[in-house]
Amino acid sequence: YGVEVEDKNGNYVGQVNHVIRDSWTGGIRKFGVWNPKFEKDVMLSPEEVQEMKPDRIVLAVPVQPEA
């Protein structure tokens, strides 16, 4: 929680706000990223993560706020 997230282009996406886990395995199914530019949390799956670093998560996809 609180880890910063950036998209594949290096743009700031937000901070991890909550995590949804699989009730059977305990693995992460989705995680919500909060940013005041978005009307709601951006929900991302572990498959969209390119790299996890100690201080941030780098996504394999670009993320842009809706116009």
N, C-alpha and C positions, 0 to 999 in steps of 0.2 A: 504494500500500500504506500502511496505517495511517490513511487518511482516515476521519473519523467519518461515520456514517450515521444519519440520523433519518428517521422515517416521516412521512406526510403530516400527522399530528397534532402533529408536533414532538417526539415521543417518541424518546429515544435508542435506537437499534437495536444499534450496535456499531461495530467498525472493520473496514475491508476487510482481509481476511487473505490472500486469493489471488485470482487472475484466470485464467479459462479463455478462451483465445483460439482463434479459428478458424484452423486450420493453413493454409488457402488464402489468406485475406484478411488475417489478422493482427488483425482486429477482435475486440472483446470479445464473447464469447457469454454468459458468466455471470461473476459475481463472488461470492466467499464472504465473509460478514460474520460475525465472531466476537464473541460476547457470553457471559459465564459463565452467564447465566440460561438459555441454550439448551443442549440436550444435544449439538448438533452445529452446524456452520456453517449459517447461513441462506443459501441459494443464490438469487441474484436475477439478473434479466436486465436489459439496458440499457433495455428497453421499460418497466420499472417505475420508472425514474428520471424524476422531474419536473424537477429542476434540479441542475446540477453547479456548485458554488461552489469557490473555491480551498481552503477549509478544511473543506468537508463536502459530502456528497451528500444531497439531499432526495428521498425516494421519493414516488411518486404513489399509494401504497397504505399502509394501516395494517399494522403488524406486531406481533403479540403472541406471547409465548412460550406453548408448549403447557402446559396444566395437568397 
